[in-house]
Amino acid sequence: MQMRRTVFAVMLVVLSACRSADSSSIADQFSTSESVDLATAVPGNWDRVCVLGPYSNNALAAQVLGFTWPVETLTEIKHNDGISLLVFVQGEAVAKHVEHSRRFGDFSNLTGRCYSQANAKFVQVPEPVKGWPGLFPADEA
């Protein structure tokens, strides 16, 4: 019985470390200024954020993140084109992830790209040179 409690406690810690975060603070920033600073919108311990767009699968997630993470099991991104998935990484593990509605700041042009916490600032670009209207890195806009 003690072994089961220990295993359960360890699983709980692992799952809570890889929790889904709420995207409302991202949407709030976007709706007031059409810009997003993920370091303030999603505080916590993370080194970089990686973007996965609609229809992303486990293979793409592994390629982008540099390690295996079951995106198809833990999120709706493989089947939902109304969201972008923001994966916040600490070291070689997912600290948290956010399924963010594209209506409140579209990150999908940035699929497959990662940004350090210091460079996770984005602005709305209504007429980009490439892609469709959406959020782009502030230092590239």
VENJO-V942829 format. One record per pair of residues at least 24 apart in sequence whose C-alpha atoms are under 10 Angstrom apart, sorted by the first residue. I is the first residue (numbers start at 1). J is the second residue. D is the distance in Angstrom with one decimal. If there is no record, write none. Layout:
BEGIN
i=I j=J d=D
i=I j=J d=D
END
This chain:
BEGIN
i=14 j=95 d=9.8
i=15 j=95 d=9.8
i=15 j=96 d=9.8
i=16 j=95 d=8.8
i=16 j=96 d=8.7
i=17 j=93 d=9.0
i=17 j=94 d=7.7
i=17 j=95 d=5.6
i=17 j=96 d=6.9
i=18 j=74 d=9.6
i=18 j=87 d=9.7
i=18 j=88 d=9.2
i=18 j=89 d=9.5
i=18 j=93 d=8.1
i=18 j=94 d=5.6
i=18 j=95 d=5.0
i=18 j=96 d=4.9
i=18 j=97 d=7.3
i=19 j=74 d=9.3
i=19 j=94 d=8.5
i=19 j=95 d=7.1
i=19 j=96 d=4.9
i=19 j=97 d=6.5
i=19 j=98 d=8.8
i=20 j=74 d=8.7
i=20 j=75 d=8.8
i=20 j=86 d=9.8
i=20 j=87 d=9.2
i=20 j=88 d=9.9
i=20 j=95 d=8.9
i=20 j=96 d=5.4
i=20 j=97 d=4.8
i=20 j=98 d=5.6
i=20 j=99 d=7.7
i=21 j=86 d=9.6
i=21 j=87 d=9.8
i=21 j=88 d=9.7
i=21 j=95 d=9.7
i=21 j=96 d=6.2
i=21 j=97 d=5.8
i=21 j=98 d=5.1
i=21 j=99 d=8.0
i=21 j=100 d=9.6
i=22 j=96 d=9.8
i=22 j=97 d=8.7
i=22 j=98 d=6.3
i=22 j=99 d=7.9
i=22 j=100 d=8.3
i=23 j=86 d=9.5
i=23 j=97 d=9.4
i=23 j=98 d=6.1
i=23 j=99 d=6.9
i=23 j=100 d=5.6
i=23 j=101 d=7.9
i=23 j=104 d=9.2
i=24 j=98 d=9.8
i=24 j=100 d=8.5
i=24 j=101 d=9.5
i=24 j=104 d=9.0
i=26 j=98 d=9.6
i=26 j=100 d=8.1
i=26 j=101 d=9.7
i=26 j=104 d=7.8
i=26 j=105 d=8.0
i=27 j=100 d=8.2
i=27 j=101 d=8.3
i=27 j=102 d=9.5
i=27 j=103 d=8.7
i=27 j=104 d=5.1
i=27 j=105 d=6.8
i=28 j=104 d=8.2
i=28 j=105 d=9.9
i=29 j=104 d=9.2
i=29 j=105 d=9.3
i=30 j=103 d=9.9
i=30 j=104 d=6.4
i=30 j=105 d=6.1
i=30 j=106 d=9.8
i=30 j=122 d=9.4
i=30 j=123 d=8.5
i=30 j=124 d=8.4
i=30 j=135 d=9.4
i=31 j=104 d=7.0
i=31 j=105 d=8.3
i=33 j=123 d=8.6
i=33 j=124 d=8.9
i=34 j=104 d=8.9
i=34 j=105 d=7.5
i=34 j=122 d=8.7
i=34 j=123 d=6.2
i=34 j=124 d=5.4
i=34 j=125 d=8.9
i=34 j=134 d=9.5
i=34 j=135 d=8.4
i=35 j=105 d=8.1
i=35 j=121 d=7.5
i=35 j=122 d=5.5
i=35 j=123 d=4.2
i=35 j=124 d=5.9
i=35 j=125 d=9.5
i=35 j=135 d=7.5
i=35 j=136 d=9.1
i=35 j=137 d=9.6
i=35 j=138 d=8.4
i=36 j=105 d=8.2
i=36 j=120 d=8.1
i=36 j=121 d=5.8
i=36 j=122 d=5.1
i=36 j=123 d=6.4
i=36 j=124 d=8.6
i=36 j=135 d=8.3
i=36 j=136 d=9.7
i=36 j=137 d=9.4
i=36 j=138 d=9.1
i=37 j=117 d=9.1
i=37 j=118 d=9.2
i=37 j=119 d=8.6
i=37 j=120 d=6.0
i=37 j=121 d=4.3
i=37 j=122 d=6.3
i=37 j=123 d=8.8
i=37 j=137 d=9.8
i=37 j=138 d=9.3
i=38 j=86 d=9.8
i=38 j=88 d=9.8
i=38 j=115 d=10.0
i=38 j=116 d=10.0
i=38 j=117 d=7.4
i=38 j=118 d=9.1
i=38 j=119 d=8.9
i=38 j=120 d=5.5
i=38 j=121 d=6.3
i=38 j=122 d=8.2
i=39 j=116 d=9.3
i=39 j=117 d=5.8
i=39 j=118 d=7.2
i=39 j=119 d=8.6
i=39 j=120 d=6.5
i=39 j=121 d=7.8
i=40 j=117 d=9.6
i=40 j=120 d=9.5
i=40 j=121 d=9.5
i=42 j=88 d=8.9
i=42 j=96 d=9.3
i=42 j=97 d=9.7
i=42 j=98 d=9.1
i=42 j=117 d=9.9
i=43 j=117 d=9.6
i=44 j=88 d=9.4
i=44 j=90 d=9.7
i=44 j=95 d=8.6
i=44 j=96 d=9.2
i=45 j=88 d=8.7
i=45 j=89 d=8.4
i=45 j=90 d=6.6
i=45 j=91 d=9.8
i=45 j=95 d=7.2
i=45 j=96 d=9.3
i=45 j=117 d=9.4
i=46 j=87 d=9.6
i=46 j=88 d=5.8
i=46 j=89 d=5.3
i=46 j=90 d=4.4
i=46 j=91 d=7.8
i=46 j=93 d=9.4
i=46 j=94 d=8.4
i=46 j=95 d=6.4
i=46 j=96 d=8.4
i=46 j=116 d=8.6
i=46 j=117 d=7.0
i=47 j=88 d=7.4
i=47 j=89 d=5.8
i=47 j=90 d=5.0
i=47 j=91 d=6.8
i=47 j=92 d=9.7
i=47 j=95 d=9.3
i=47 j=115 d=8.5
i=47 j=116 d=5.8
i=47 j=117 d=5.6
i=47 j=118 d=8.6
i=48 j=87 d=8.3
i=48 j=88 d=5.9
i=48 j=89 d=5.4
i=48 j=90 d=7.0
i=48 j=91 d=8.7
i=48 j=94 d=9.8
i=48 j=95 d=9.9
i=48 j=114 d=6.4
i=48 j=115 d=5.3
i=48 j=116 d=4.1
i=48 j=117 d=5.2
i=48 j=118 d=8.5
i=48 j=119 d=8.7
i=48 j=120 d=8.0
i=49 j=85 d=9.9
i=49 j=86 d=6.4
i=49 j=87 d=5.4
i=49 j=88 d=4.4
i=49 j=89 d=6.0
i=49 j=90 d=9.0
i=49 j=94 d=9.4
i=49 j=95 d=9.8
i=49 j=96 d=9.6
i=49 j=97 d=8.9
i=49 j=113 d=8.5
i=49 j=114 d=5.4
i=49 j=115 d=5.3
i=49 j=116 d=6.4
i=49 j=117 d=6.9
i=49 j=119 d=9.5
i=49 j=120 d=7.4
i=50 j=85 d=8.2
i=50 j=86 d=5.8
i=50 j=87 d=5.1
i=50 j=88 d=6.5
i=50 j=89 d=7.7
i=50 j=97 d=9.4
i=50 j=110 d=8.7
i=50 j=111 d=7.9
i=50 j=112 d=6.9
i=50 j=113 d=5.7
i=50 j=114 d=4.0
i=50 j=115 d=6.4
i=50 j=116 d=8.9
i=50 j=120 d=9.8
i=51 j=84 d=7.0
i=51 j=85 d=5.8
i=51 j=86 d=4.9
i=51 j=87 d=6.4
i=51 j=88 d=9.0
i=51 j=97 d=9.9
i=51 j=98 d=9.8
i=51 j=107 d=7.1
i=51 j=108 d=7.3
i=51 j=109 d=9.0
i=51 j=110 d=6.1
i=51 j=111 d=5.0
i=51 j=112 d=5.8
i=51 j=113 d=5.8
i=51 j=114 d=6.4
i=51 j=115 d=8.7
i=52 j=77 d=7.8
i=52 j=78 d=9.6
i=52 j=83 d=9.3
i=52 j=84 d=6.0
i=52 j=85 d=5.0
i=52 j=86 d=6.5
i=52 j=87 d=7.7
i=52 j=99 d=9.6
i=52 j=107 d=8.5
i=52 j=108 d=7.1
i=52 j=109 d=9.4
i=52 j=110 d=7.7
i=52 j=111 d=4.7
i=52 j=112 d=5.9
i=52 j=113 d=8.0
i=52 j=114 d=9.4
i=53 j=77 d=7.1
i=53 j=78 d=8.7
i=53 j=80 d=9.3
i=53 j=81 d=7.7
i=53 j=82 d=9.3
i=53 j=83 d=7.2
i=53 j=84 d=4.8
i=53 j=85 d=6.2
i=53 j=86 d=8.7
i=53 j=99 d=9.9
i=53 j=102 d=9.7
i=53 j=106 d=9.4
i=53 j=107 d=7.5
i=53 j=108 d=4.7
i=53 j=109 d=7.7
i=53 j=110 d=7.6
i=53 j=111 d=5.0
i=53 j=112 d=7.8
i=54 j=78 d=6.2
i=54 j=79 d=7.2
i=54 j=80 d=6.0
i=54 j=81 d=4.6
i=54 j=82 d=7.3
i=54 j=83 d=6.5
i=54 j=84 d=6.1
i=54 j=85 d=8.0
i=54 j=102 d=9.8
i=54 j=108 d=7.2
i=54 j=111 d=8.5
i=55 j=79 d=5.7
i=55 j=80 d=6.8
i=55 j=81 d=6.7
i=55 j=83 d=9.6
i=55 j=84 d=9.4
i=56 j=80 d=9.4
i=56 j=81 d=9.7
i=56 j=84 d=9.3
i=56 j=85 d=8.9
i=56 j=111 d=8.7
i=56 j=112 d=9.3
i=60 j=111 d=9.7
i=60 j=112 d=7.7
i=61 j=87 d=9.3
i=61 j=112 d=8.1
i=63 j=112 d=8.3
i=64 j=111 d=9.0
i=64 j=112 d=5.5
i=64 j=113 d=7.0
i=64 j=114 d=7.7
i=65 j=89 d=8.0
i=65 j=92 d=8.2
i=65 j=93 d=8.9
i=65 j=94 d=8.9
i=65 j=112 d=8.6
i=65 j=113 d=9.2
i=65 j=114 d=8.2
i=66 j=92 d=7.8
i=66 j=93 d=9.7
i=67 j=92 d=6.9
i=67 j=93 d=8.0
i=67 j=94 d=9.6
i=68 j=92 d=9.5
i=68 j=93 d=9.1
i=68 j=94 d=10.0
i=69 j=93 d=8.4
i=69 j=94 d=7.9
i=71 j=97 d=9.8
i=75 j=99 d=7.4
i=81 j=108 d=9.4
i=82 j=106 d=9.2
i=82 j=108 d=9.7
i=83 j=107 d=8.7
i=83 j=108 d=8.0
i=84 j=108 d=5.7
i=84 j=109 d=9.5
i=84 j=110 d=9.4
i=84 j=111 d=8.3
i=85 j=111 d=8.9
i=86 j=111 d=9.5
i=86 j=114 d=9.4
i=87 j=114 d=8.9
i=88 j=114 d=9.3
i=88 j=115 d=9.6
i=88 j=116 d=9.7
i=88 j=117 d=9.1
i=89 j=114 d=9.5
i=89 j=116 d=9.5
i=89 j=117 d=9.7
i=102 j=134 d=8.5
i=102 j=135 d=9.7
i=103 j=134 d=9.5
i=104 j=134 d=9.6
i=104 j=135 d=9.9
i=105 j=133 d=9.5
i=105 j=134 d=6.4
i=105 j=135 d=6.1
i=105 j=136 d=9.8
i=106 j=132 d=9.3
i=106 j=133 d=7.8
i=106 j=134 d=4.7
i=106 j=135 d=5.5
i=106 j=136 d=8.9
i=107 j=133 d=9.6
i=107 j=134 d=6.3
i=107 j=135 d=5.3
i=107 j=136 d=7.3
i=107 j=137 d=9.7
i=108 j=132 d=9.1
i=108 j=133 d=9.8
i=108 j=134 d=7.6
i=108 j=135 d=8.2
i=108 j=136 d=9.5
i=109 j=133 d=8.5
i=109 j=134 d=7.0
i=109 j=135 d=7.6
i=109 j=136 d=7.7
i=110 j=134 d=9.3
i=110 j=135 d=8.2
i=110 j=136 d=7.2
i=110 j=137 d=8.8
END
